[in-house]
Amino acid sequence: MSPPRTGHVLLGVNVLVLGYLPAAWQSPRLPDDAFVDPGYWSTIGRLAERGTLDAIFLADGPALGDPSHDANAGRLEPTVNWAHVATATEHVGLVVTASTTFNDPFELAERLLSLDVLSRGRAGWNIVTTRGAASAANFGLPDVPARDDRYDRAEEFVELVLALWESARTGRTVAHHGDFFDLVGRLRVPPSPQGRPVLLQAGGSPKGRRLAGRFAEGVFAAELTKEGAIEHYRQVKGYAVESGRSPDDVRILPGLLLSLGSTEEEARRRSDELHDLGPAAYSTQWLSQAIGFDASTLPLDEPFPEEVLSGPIDRQTFTGSIGFRESIIKQIRRTKPTVREYLRQTRYTGSGHAGFVGTPEQLADHIEDWFRSGAIDGFNLQPDRLVDGLEVIVDEVVPLLRAKGLFRHEYETGTLREHFRAAAPTPGEAGPAVARPA
């Protein structure tokens, strides 16, 4: 049995614009135009930096979300948004979630490297592929490509972006002739202050995990149980070893949906109130989208039918997240709830990402437990309502983690890459065992 881990935990915040619950916009502290208010975004960045957080994440939105199950239907373009926040901050990493399905590798490489230069080495790219016909329609297509094709394109896309970033350093022309892209050129942007922007990956399919093992320095994962997280942690680190990398080259950061209060009862009341202010069908619509089955047709007081849990789903055409679906199905099989019970549980235990409802002290203990157990390298925290949830993280949770010796008291590094490296195990320390792929 391996000794408990030491070292520092990584902490990011997934800035889901106003919060992950649809009712977040109803906070009296928010102006009507908060998501397009420069002052709101500067405040979020400064708050995260006050807590010495490693990074803040913001996703692109190639299509308007469905308000019935998307808390933030409208989004700003993240590199432009983070360039503004970069002027209000000095240390916190700025991670852009951008798709390889509907971007151009040259243009995106230039855009991300420009952000990296302007932020003095604080940019990161969270690599995703896009799913859903609504996004495809915005680009004049009837639907997105099949899943394997999207990941094959993603792999070549990332290779080309890396080559282009290297061209900014060397001045050498890139001559690329592949299955998806044909390009001869180089970037004229100055080279990255941190070598290159940090690569992260979000995607739980087998190809997504292999892509992470090959390229990613961080994985934005979806895990509902500690046991499942440990399995995923070892698998992705094993893929890194298979690709000739050290397991410490890739950091695992599951999402964690948060509702916090001074007592557990207060936290549950907050969660209930925010859920009740949102659309009545929110949970049902989200579950339907996540598992690929219309949950509104299921009897509420009966268990989930086996045909729903076992599929079949066509992985090539399924429009949801494979990682989310696998986590949800595992949770349902483990707890065996009725449909009504599961929908009620999701208020407290999460959906595709795990949920946490409790006190700052309980959250600090939860983070320590998962970290010491070799399930995570950190968490990407997602407050129910960002405007005050982030304040609790910064002012109450972070000091508790510092007292446990799990987090920095002040920034000791300047770039996002240095933040990641500073969280590495102490030299000579044995990390958790990794599973080498068969």
Protein Blocks (a to p, Z undefined) as FASTA:
>chain_A
ZZddedjdddddddehjacbfklmmpmkbcfklmmgmklmmmmmmmmmmnopabdcdddd
fbccdfklpcblbacdfklmmmmmmmmpmkbccdddddfklccfklmmmmmmmmmmmnno
paccdddddedjklmmmnopabdcdfklmmmmmmmmmmmmmmmmmmmmnopacddddfkb
ccddddfbdcdfklpacdddedfbfklmmmmmmmmmbdcdddfbfklmmmmmmmmmmmmm
mnopafklpccdddddddddfbfklmmmmmmmmmmmmcfklmmmmmmmmnopafklpcfk
bccdfklmnopadfklombdfklmmmmmmmmmmnopafklmmmmmmmnopmbccddddfk
lmmmmmmmmmmnopagbdcdddfblklmmmmmmmmmmmmmmmnopacfbdfbfbfklmmm
mmpccehiacddddddZZ
